[in-house]
């Protein structure tokens, strides 16, 4: 049995995790806005909002510092060990180009990430997160 199947499976697992994080970042913003408009209290849970803000903050920082995403690097390393095809550029650039057939310089993605990050930060002001209320309150 060759060494490539475990590496290929690991690379696909990293890719799946990466997609899940992208969905969380984009979907999280949609949930925060929609949930607040529909009065869903859970979308303002502090743990959810902190995790969401941290996720986009990491993406923006990597972009501004010109750091390759560690998940992209890990996936590419695993694909190389599996002797599978790799791609150049960042994860987001690659998939956006594949889905939208759109090419843009890296700075365009940096601006897009930054604007998205600012919108997430604005939701903290407009829809502030809530700490868990104590369960020991007496009913009125």
C-alpha positions in Angstrom: 0.0 0.0 0.0 1.4 3.4 -0.9 1.9 6.4 1.4 -0.3 8.8 -0.6 -3.8 7.7 0.5 -3.4 8.8 4.2 -1.8 12.1 3.1 -4.5 12.7 0.5 -7.2 12.0 3.2 -5.5 14.3 5.6 -5.3 17.0 3.0 -9.0 16.6 2.3 -9.8 16.8 6.0 -7.8 20.0 6.3 -9.6 21.4 3.2 -12.9 20.5 4.8 -12.0 22.2 8.0 -10.9 25.3 6.0 -14.3 25.4 4.2 -16.1 25.0 7.5 -14.2 28.0 8.9 -15.0 30.1 5.8 -18.7 29.2 6.1 -18.5 30.1 9.8 -17.0 33.5 9.1 -19.4 34.4 6.3 -22.4 32.6 7.7 -21.7 34.0 11.2 -22.1 37.5 10.0 -25.4 36.6 8.2 -26.6 34.9 11.3 -25.7 37.9 13.6 -27.5 40.4 11.3 -30.5 38.2 10.5 -30.8 36.8 14.0 -30.9 40.3 15.5 -33.5 41.4 13.0 -35.6 38.3 14.0 -34.9 38.6 17.7 -32.9 35.4 18.0 -31.1 36.0 21.3 -28.5 33.2 20.8 -26.8 35.0 18.0 -25.5 37.6 20.6 -24.0 35.0 22.9 -20.6 36.2 23.9 -18.8 32.9 23.0 -20.2 32.9 19.5 -19.4 36.6 18.9 -15.9 36.3 20.2 -15.2 33.2 18.1 -16.6 34.9 15.0 -14.6 38.2 15.6 -11.4 36.2 16.3 -11.8 34.2 13.1 -12.1 37.2 10.8 -9.4 39.1 12.7 -7.0 36.2 12.0 -7.9 36.3 8.3 -7.4 40.1 8.1 -4.1 40.0 10.1 -2.7 37.3 7.8 -3.7 39.3 4.8 -2.2 42.6 6.0 1.0 40.8 7.2 1.2 38.9 3.9 1.2 35.6 5.8 0.1 32.4 4.1 -2.8 30.8 5.9 -1.5 27.9 8.0 -4.3 25.7 6.8 -3.5 26.3 3.2 0.2 25.6 3.9 -0.7 22.4 5.7 -3.0 21.2 3.0 -0.5 21.9 0.3 2.3 20.1 2.2 0.0 17.1 2.6 -0.9 17.1 -1.1 2.8 17.3 -2.0 3.5 14.3 0.2 0.6 12.5 -1.5 2.1 13.5 -4.8 -1.2 15.2 -5.7 -1.9 18.4 -7.5 -1.4 21.7 -5.5 -2.4 25.2 -6.3 -0.7 28.6 -5.9 -2.0 31.5 -3.9 -4.3 31.5 -1.0 -7.2 29.2 -0.3 -9.8 32.0 -0.7 -8.2 33.3 -3.9 -8.1 29.8 -5.5 -11.7 29.0 -4.7 -13.1 32.4 -5.6 -11.3 32.2 -8.9 -12.7 28.7 -9.5 -16.2 29.5 -8.5 -16.5 33.0 -10.0 -13.8 32.8 -12.8 -12.5 36.0 -11.4 -8.9 37.0 -11.1 -7.7 39.9 -9.0 -4.4 41.1 -7.5 -3.8 40.0 -3.9 -4.5 43.6 -2.6 -8.1 43.3 -3.8 -8.6 40.3 -1.4 -6.8 42.2 1.4 -9.3 45.1 0.9 -12.3 42.7 0.8 -11.1 40.9 4.0 -10.6 44.2 5.7 -14.0 45.6 4.7 -15.6 42.4 5.8 -13.7 42.6 9.1 -14.9 46.2 9.6 -18.5 45.1 9.0 -18.1 42.4 11.6 -16.7 44.9 14.0 -19.6 47.3 13.3 -22.0 44.5 14.3 -20.4 44.5 17.7 -21.4 48.2 18.1 -24.8 47.9 16.4 -25.8 44.5 17.8 -23.6 44.2 21.0 -22.9 40.7 22.3 -24.6 39.7 25.6 -23.0 38.0 28.5 -25.0 35.0 30.0 -27.4 36.3 32.5 -27.4 34.7 35.9 -29.8 31.8 36.3 -30.4 32.6 39.9 -32.8 35.5 39.2 -36.1 35.4 40.9 -39.2 35.7 38.7 -41.0 39.0 38.8 
